[in-house]
Amino acid sequence: MNTIPPQQRRSPSATLTGHTEPVYSVAFSPDGTTLATGSHDNTVRLWDVAGRQSVATLTGHTEFVFSVAFSPDGETLATGSRDDAVRLWDVAGRQSVATLIGHTSAVTSVAFSPDGTTLATGSRDRSVKLWDVADREIIATLTGHTGVIESVAFSPDGTTLATSSHDKSAKLWDVAGRETIATLTGHTGDVWSVAFSPDGETLATSGADGTVRLWDVAGRETIATLTGYIAGLFSVAFSPDGTTLANGSFYSTVQLWDVAGRHAIATLTDHTDWVTSVAFSPDGTTLATSSSDNSVKLWPTR
């Protein structure tokens, strides 16, 4: 059970319903006006954030959609699915413009580089692939993890890629050199999520062991371990100003942490099943969360 009592009661400002199965991923567009969600119902939905309503349902994947990510210019959405494919979608046109084939198992995570030219994808085939977005071709396959890849994230300057795996580790990769530069160990279970702080100096990881670890990227060492759950932290995200960290859990709750003080500041408790993904809006005023209860919730952060 969750051993952290709610420090501050907060209620969602909206609950978005429409998916008919668990929702696995949420992502805000760069301008914050649109939210994308991927679901076990094989669809992707686009939501008008201000209007709190679905504006499009994107179909084409034949299995669960595990991950969604907007390009930096907001014009393209990438999605990863259990059907082993990555799809690129024209956001304005609401249509698929490319299907990227190369992984041999489910694609669990997708992330654009900060300049939008490269897409990183992680898979249950234990590999990470880098794709040229314009040419829609694989430019590198990164191997070294011995378990399923759960999460991929570019550093803010685009030079480093972080990945997490069921092998209980996270790795840092030199993007240009296509090689591992560090393996971060300390979690005692699957590592489910990775996220860089906005300044790129800190990496957060969350895992099945119920902890969030903060790592000094340059020193490649743990600088803090945030505890309070017995098990099951699925996702982690920094606020745009880097002061707050959010994590979603197996226990239907979201924990907010003060990064500098290393302490919990709020527990969000409105979901009724696993919280699978968390994402802050670009202006930092809203947190979006997705859950196995088939819903997406929007929470005010202040």
N, C-alpha and C positions, 0 to 999 in steps of 0.2 A: 504493500500500500504506500501511498504518498505520505512521507513523514513531514512535509513542510506545510504548516498551516497557512491559509491565505493571510497575507499581511495587509492587503487592501482589496476590498470587494470592488470589482469592476464588472460592468455589464456590456455585452456587445451592442454596437449601434445598429447592426443589421445582421440578419441571417439569410443567406442566399441559398435557395432550394431549387432543384430542377434535375440534378443528377439522381439517377435511380440506384446507384451503387456507391461504395466508398470512394471518396475523393482523395487522390494521392499527392497532388501538387498544386501550388498556387504561385503566381508571379504577377507583379504589377508591370504595366508598360512604363517606359522611361518618363512619360509625362504624368503618370499617376491616374489617368482617366479611365483606363481599362484594366480589368483583372482577367487573367487566363487561369483555367483550372483543368486538370486532367483526371480522369476517373476510371474506375473498374468497369464502368458501363461502355468502355471503348470510345468515348467521345471526349472532345475538348470543348469547353464553353468559354465564350467571351462575355464579360459582364461590364455594364456601364456602372462605374463606381458611384458617381453622384446619384444616378437614378435607382441604384440598387436592383438592377434587373438584367436578365440575360438578353444579349443582343445578337448572339449567333451561337449555333451548335455546329462544330466542325467534325465531320465524319470521314472515315477512310481507313483508320487503324482497325485491325480485325481482332485485336486483343486489348487488354488493359493499357491505359496511358499512365505511365509512371512519373513522367517529368515534363515540365513546360518551361520555356525561357524565351523572353523577348530579345531581339537584337538591340544594340544600343540606340539605333535610330527609330526603333519602335515599328518598323515596317514589316518585319518578319518575325514569325513565331516558330520555334523549334520544339518538337515533341518527341519523346522516346517511349517505346511501347514493348509490351510482352511479345508482340509479333516480330521482334528482332529488328524492326525498322525505325529509322529516324525520318520524320517528315518536316518539311519546311512549308510554312503557310504564309500567303499574302494576307496580312491583317486587314487591310482596307477592303480587299476583294473577297475575304472570307473563303479562300480556296487553297487547296494544296498545290504547291508549285514544284515540289521535288520530293522524291522518296530516296533516302540514302541507305543503300544496302551494303553491309560489310560485316556487321556483328553476327555471331552464330547463336546468340541467345538473347534474352530480354534486355532491352536498353533501359537502364534504371535512372540515368541522370544525363542532362544536357546543359551546356553552358557556353555562351558566346564570349569570345575574347573582348576586352574593352574597346578595341577598334573595329569589332564586328567582322573581321576578315576570316576568323577561325572559329570553328565549333568543336568543342570537346564533348565526347560521349563516353559514358561508362556503362559496363554491361555485366550480366551474369556469366559471360564467357571469360571473365577475369581480365579483360583487356580494356584499355582506354584508347580511343581513336581520336585523332585530330583531322578535321576536314577543312578543305578550302571552300569557303561558303560560296564564292562566286563560281568556281569551277565544279563544285559539288563532288569533289574527289577526295579520297583519303590521302593525306600527306604524311601521316605517321601512325604507327600502332605502338603504344607504350605497354610493355609487359613487365611483370615483376611481382605484382600481387598474387598471392596463392589462394585467394578467395574471391567471392562475388564482389564486384565494385558497386558501392551504394551511392557515392556522391562525388561530383567533380566541381571545382571552382577555380577560376582564374584570380590571380592577385590583381589589385587595382591598376598596376602598371603593365600587366599582361606578360611579364617575363617568367612568371612561376605558375604552375598548375598544382593544386592540391587535390588529392584523391583519398577516399576512405574505403575500407574493405571488411569483409567478414573474416579476414586473417588477423583481426585485432589491431591493425595498424592504419596509420595515415602516411601518405608519401608526398613529398615535394619534388616536382619535376622542373628541370630547366626546359622551357618551351622551345627555345631556339636550338639547343643541343640535343633535344629529345632523349634526355637521360635523367635518372633518379639522382637527386642531390641530397636527399635525406629520407630516412624512414623513422617515423615518430611512433614510439611504442610506450605503453603504459596502461591503456585500456585493457580490461580483462575479458572483454566480449567483442562482438561485432561492432565496428565503428560505422555509424549510420549516416553521419552528416559532417560536412566541413564548410567553414565560412571564414573569409578573410575580413578583418576589420577594415574600415574605410581608408586608413592610412597604410595598410598593408603590413604593418609591423607585428600583428597578432593573428594567429589562426585559432579558431574555435572548433572543437570536435565534440560530437555527442555520440553516445553508444548504448549498447544493450546492458552495460554494467551500471547504468543509472547515473553516470557522471557526465559533466561537461568539463573538458580540459581546455585551458588557454595555453598556447605555445608561443614563445618568442621565435619569430620566423628566422631572424638572423642567427640566433644562438642555437636554434633547433632543440629547445628544451622546454619542459613544462614550467609555467610560471604560476599556475593556479589550477586547482581542481575544485569545481563547484559540485557539491553533493546535497542529497536530500531525498533522492529517489532510490528505491531498492533495485530497480531495473527499468529498461525500456525507454530511452530517449531517442526519438526518431529524427528530429530536425532541429537546426539551430540557425539563427540569423542575427546579425548586428543591425542596430538602428543606423540610419545614414550619418548621424553625428558620432557614432562609435561609443556612446555613453551607456547604451542599454543592449542587453543580449536577451533574445527570446528562445525558448526551446519548447517543443511539443513532446508529449509523452504517451506512453502506453496507458496511463491512468486517466485519460480524458481531460487532462489539464495542460495549461500553458504556464510556464514559469517565466517571469521577467526578472532580470538580474541587473544590478548596478555593477558595471564592468570595473570601474576604479575601486569601488569598495568591496567587490567580490561577495556581495550578499544579495539575497532575494528581496525584491521590492513589491512583488504582486504575484498572485496566483489566479489565473483565469479559469473558471470552472463550468462554463455553460455547455460545453460539448458533452455527449453521452457515450462516446467511444474514442478509440485511439486518435490522437492528434498527429497527423501524418506530415504536415508541412506548415511552415510559418514564413511570412514575408512582410517586411515593412514597406509602406508606401515611400516613394522618393522624397517626399517632404517630411517624413517621419511622424506624421500625425495619426496614422492608422496602421494597425497590424491586421493582416489577413491570416486566417488559419483554416486548414482543411482537415477533415476527419473521416473516419470509417463510419460515422453516423450519417453519411451521405450529404452533409452540409458544409458550407463555407461560412465563416463568421468574420465580421469586421469589428475591430475593437478600437476605441479612441485610446491614444497613448498619453494624452494629457488633458 
